[in-house]
Amino acid sequence: MDEPLRRRLRKLGVVKGLSGLKAGPKPEGVRRPESSAPSRSALPGAEKSMDEGVFWLDLRHYDRAYTHGRYALSGLDDVPETALDLLGVPDLGDRPAFLDTETTGLARGAGTLAFLVGVGVWSGEGFDLHLIFMRDPDEEPAALAYLTELLSGVTGLVTFNGRGFDVPLLETRYVINRMPLTPLTLPHLDLLTVARRLWRDHLPSRRLGELERRILDVMRTEQDLDSGLIPWMYRHYLATGDAREMVRVLYHNEIDVLSLASLLVHAARMVERPDEMALASAEWAGIGRVYDRAGREAEAFRAWQLALSGEIDELDANCAARLWKEMGVRFKRRKAWPEALAIWNAWIDRLPGDVTPLVEQAKYYEWTVRDLGEAMACTEVALARAAAHPDGMRRFSVLAELEHRQERLKRKLVRDEARAEAD
């Protein structure tokens, strides 16, 4: 196998089985990064040796008082187990690790390499960040061995989209290198899932960068770069050996990992002590979603009612409709009719274009209390609202359903009148 093809396979992460192949003559003008001056002079850190080989390690320490955005790292000591349980993990222990990867692409197949793994380990003494960097795909076995050793001493794992991407990708790399997956079986909290529950109705995007700006007050320096450029930058580094731009990639990963710690502190405070925070109505909607998922319905309803009250700010109409519908369904299921009617009435008043609460009331009057006159009145108001909707299949479908309901109620009313006259 000639050298260009061998280098291309290495860039794709296909490294097993190459050690016994004889390389052809190196073409002129092609540079391959070794443990050489460009890497050592540009990259912070030092070469780290393992039984499996060498890799590059940049180890940084932050004391307890170090502040990242709104929070000091010492806030990690104040994250209670009750908050963790609400967020989706029973316990992270006293030495949680915060993990983020930089990769050669977004696929999770064998061709994608996690060339940089950032792991921040929290203990009572501070926060130790390990930036595990592969100067060449050949360094992967040593880097993974170090990751295994590092994670063997932690008690939990925190990621952002780690369940969907980082952990499956690392599992693939461990399998390719015939190494056990033990370090990836820790209790795992994926903060992307948490962010989607808490801020789905509050933010247009739940990307980590958006959460940094809008929630955590994290300001990145000009040294940062768009994450979409990182795979290309690594390929450029492999082709040229020039590691100067890799410093920016290390900075990007460092901030990502630190932001995971701040985001955990903030999310835990939101669900544990929401009354002490200045939250928007849409954030209260998210808190209610977290409580509801944990089976704490009464607290969920309180959060949702506060979100809908208008006392904080006006909730988006679509979000408000979802909350009213969810609460109405719960009360209806329990046959708590006064509470259900109160929900539907508030919904009717606040969203004058919505027909759903009128349909629910029509069902209640038709089938539960047998008041066909009230059922017809609700249906006619719903028809008037639906007629004002924009043209389209949705409007056509709603009108057809309401007209069918109206005709059925008319037949029932005529039949009841006939029976009354006969009596």
N, C-alpha and C positions, 0 to 999 in steps of 0.2 A: 504494500500500500504506500503510495507516495505521500510526501509530507503535507501538501495542501489539503488532500482529502482527510488525512489524519487530524489536521488542525480543525477542519470543518466539523468532523464528528465530535471532537472535544468541545467545541463551542455549543453543540447541541446537547451535551451532557452524556454522549455515548462513549463511555470510557472503559467499561469492563471488556476485557479480552484484547486490549490493545498493547498490553505491556510486552507480550512476546513477539510482536510484529517488528520487523526490521524497517526502519524509516529509510526512504530514498534520500538522495542528495537534496539539501535545502536550496530552493530556488533563490536566485539573487533578488535582493530588495524586500524579502519577506522577513519580518522580525517576529520572534516569539517571546512572550514575557517569561522570564525566569525569575529566580530570586536575585534580581539584579538592581542596579542603581535607581532606575526610574521608580520601581515600587517602593524601595526603602526611603528614597529621598522625598517622595511626594506624599505617601500615605502615613498618617499617624499610627503609632503602634509598633509592633515588632513581630518577627517570625516566631511561630510557636511550633515546637516539635512534639509529635506523638509517636507511638509505636507504628502507626499506620502511615506516617510521613510528616509533612510540614504544611502549615497554612499561615495566614496572616491574622493577628489578633490585636484589636484596639480595645483596651480595657480602661473604662472611665468610672470614677467614683463620684457620687453626689451625696452630700450630707443630708441629714434629716430636714434641715431648714431650707433646703434648695426649693425655690418656687418656680413652677412651670405654669404659666398662665395665672389662673385665679387661685391655685392651691399649692401649698407646700407639700413636699413628699411625705412629711410626717402625718398628713391626713390619712394615709393608708393604714395607720394604726387604729384609726377611729371608724373603720368600716365594720359594722356589726354583722354577725351571722344572720340576723333576721333580714337585713337588707340584701345580703348575698342570696338568701333563700328566695326572696322576692324577685331578684334579678335572674335567677335560673341556675344557681349552683349551691349545693348545701354548705360548702366550706372550702376556702382556698388555703387554709393553714397559715402558719406564721412566716413562711418564706415563699410567697407567690412569685412566679416568673411572668414577665410581660414580653411576648414574642411577636416579632414582625419580620417578614422576609422581603428581599428584593430578588427578582427572578429574571430569567431571560425571556419570559413571555407569560401570557395569562392562561395557557393550557396547563393541564395537570398530567400530561402524558410523560413518557420516558424521555422525550426530547427537551423538557423544560428543567433548567437547573436553578436551584436557589443559591446563587453565588454569594449572597450576603444574608446572614441570619443575625438579627439583633435580639439579644435577650437581656432584659433588665431584671435583676433579682433583688427583691426587697427583704431587708431584715431590720431589726431594731436599730442597727448601727448606721443604716443608710441604704443607698440604692447603687448597685454595681451593674454597669452596663457592659456587656460583652458583645463587641461587633466582630463577628466571625466571617472573615472574607477569604474567598478563594481567588488567588491570583491566576490560577489556571484550573480547569476542570480536574486535572490530576490530583489536586489537593482536596478533593471532596471526601475521600475516606477519612483523612485526618480531621477535617472540619466536623464531620458527623460524629466521629469518636469523641471529640471535645464536647460537642453538643450533648451527647449521651451522658458524659461525665458531669457536665454542668447541671442538666435537668434531674439527674439522680439525687441531687441534694435539695430540690425544691418540693413544695407541697401542693402547688396548684398552678394552673396555666391560664393567662388572660391574653386574648387576641382580639383582632378586629377583622372579621370574616375568616377567622382561623378554621372554623369547622368546614367552611365551604371551599377554602383554598389552601392556606398555609400548611395545615396539618396533613391533608391528603397528599399534597405535593411532597412534603418531607417524608411521609410514609413511603411514597414511591421511590424516593432517593435511597431510603434505608433498604428497601427490597432489592433494588438494583445492585447495591453494594453488599448484599447478603449480610445485613446487620439487623439485630432485633429491634422491635418497635417499642420497647419498654418505656422510654422516656416520654412517649406521646400518649400514654394512657392515664395521665394525671386528671384530676377534676378540672374541668375546662369551662371557662366563662367566655363566650363570644360576645363582645360588646357591640358588634353590628346588630345582632338580634335585639339587644337592649335598646339601642338607638332607634331602631325601627318602631319599637313599641312606644317609647317615650316621646319621640319627636316626629312621628309620621304626619301629624296634622299641624305641626308648628314650623317645620323647615321644608323647603322645596327639595332638598337633598340631604341624605344622611351619610355622606362621605365624611371621612375623618377630617379632611381639611375644612369642610363646612362647619363641622362641630367645633373645631379649634377656633374659628373666627367668631361664630355666633354664640357659642356656649362657654368656651374655656378661656377666651381672651388670649389665645396664644398667637404671638406675632413671629413669623419666620423671617429670617434675614434674607438678603439678596443672594446668599450662598445657596439657598434652596433651589430646587428645579422641579419641573413638572414630572410626575411619576411616569407618564407615558414615554418619556425620553430615556428612562433608566436602562431598559434592555438594549437599546441602540448604543448607549454610552459604554456599556460593558463589552459589547461586541467590538466597538472601536478600541477599547483598552486592550482586548485580546489581540487585535490585529497590529497595534502600534507599540504596546508596552508603556504608553504614556499614561501614568496614573493620576495626573493632576485633577482631571474631572471626577475621578472616583472619590476624591475628598468630599465633593458635593453630595455624592450618593451616600457616603457614610453620614454626613450631616442630616440628610433627609431621613434616613433610617433612625438616627438618634432621636430626632424630634418625634417621629411616629411612636417610638417606644415610650418616651416620656409622656406623650399625650394619652397613651393608654392608661397610665397611672392616674393622671389628673381626671380623665373621663370616668374612671371607676369611682373615685372619691365623689365627684359631682353626682353621678347617677345614684350612688348609695344614699347621699344626703337627700336627694329628691324623693326617693321612695320611703325613706325612714322619717324624715322631718320636713315634709313639704310645706307646712304652715310657716316655717321659719325662712322660706325662700320667696323671693319676688318672682312668681311664675306667671306665665301667660295662660289664658284660658285653654289654649290648645295643649299646653303642657299638662294641665290638670286632666285633660282628656286622656293623655298618655299614661299618667299615673293611675287613673282609673282602670285602664287596660291592663297594667301590671298587676294591680290588686285583684282584678277579676280573674286573671289567669291563675293566680295563687289561691283562688277559692274564697277570697275575702270580699264577698259581694256587697255587704253593707258599706265598707270603706270605698269600694269602687263606685257605688251609687252616690256617695257623698262627694267624691271627686268629680263625677260627671255632672251632678247638679250644680256644683260650684262653677264648672266650666260653662254651663248653660245659663247661669244666672244673669250674665251681663254685668256683673259687679266689677269685673276686672277689665275685660275688653270684649268686643263682639266676636263671637266664635264664627268661623267659616260655616256657611249654610249647609254644605255637604257633610261636614263633621257633625254639626248639630243634629241633622237628620239621622245620621248613623247612631248617635247616642240615644236619641228619643226612641228610635226603633228598637234598639237593644233593650232598653229599660222597659218599654211597653211590652215586648215579647215576654220578658221575665215575669212581669206582673200578671199578664194574661195567662201564662202557663200555670201560675199559682191561683188563678181565679180571684186575684186581688183587684176587683173591678174599680173601686173608687180611685186607687192609685193609678191604674191603667188609664182611666178616663182623664185624670189630671194631666198625665203625660201627653195624651193625644190632644187635649185642649191647648196646652202650651205650644205644642208642635203646630197646631192649626193657626194659632195667633201669630207666632213668630215667623213662620214660613208660608205666606199666603198663596204661594203657587203650588204647594205640595198637596197631592191628593191622597197619599198613603194613610195619614191619620184619619181622614174622613172615611176611607174604606174600612179601616179597623173599627171605627165607631158604628158604621152601618152594619158590619157583621155582628157586633155586640148587640145592637138593638134588634136585629132580625132573629138571631139564633138564641140569645141568652135571656133577654127580657121580653121578647115577642112584641116589641113596639114597632110595628111596621111603618107607622107614620114617621117616627123619628129616623128609622132606617132609610126611608125614601127621601127625607129632607137632607140627610147627610150625602146620599148618592147624588142628588140634584146639585148640591154645592160642589161636589167633586167633579161632576160633569162640566159645570161652568168653568172651573179652574183648568181642567184638561183641555177644554176648547180653546183656551188662551195660550196653550203651549205652542212652540214652533212646529211647523209642519215636519213630518217625518214618520218613520215606522213606529217610533216610540209613542208618539201622540196617537197614531191610528190604533195601536194595540190597546192603549189605556182607554181610549174612547169606546172601543168595541167591548171591552170587559165591563165598563161602567154601564153602557147601554143594555147589555145582557142582564146585569143586576137590576137595572131599572125596570125592564120588562117583566122579570120574575116577580119583583115586588108589586108591580101593578096587578098581575094575575092573582097574587095572594090577597091584595086589598079588595079586589072585586069579589073573590070567593068569600072573604070574611064578611063583606057587606051583604052578600046574598044570604049567607047563613044567619046574619043578624036579622034580616027582614023576615026570613022563614020562622025564626024563633018568635 
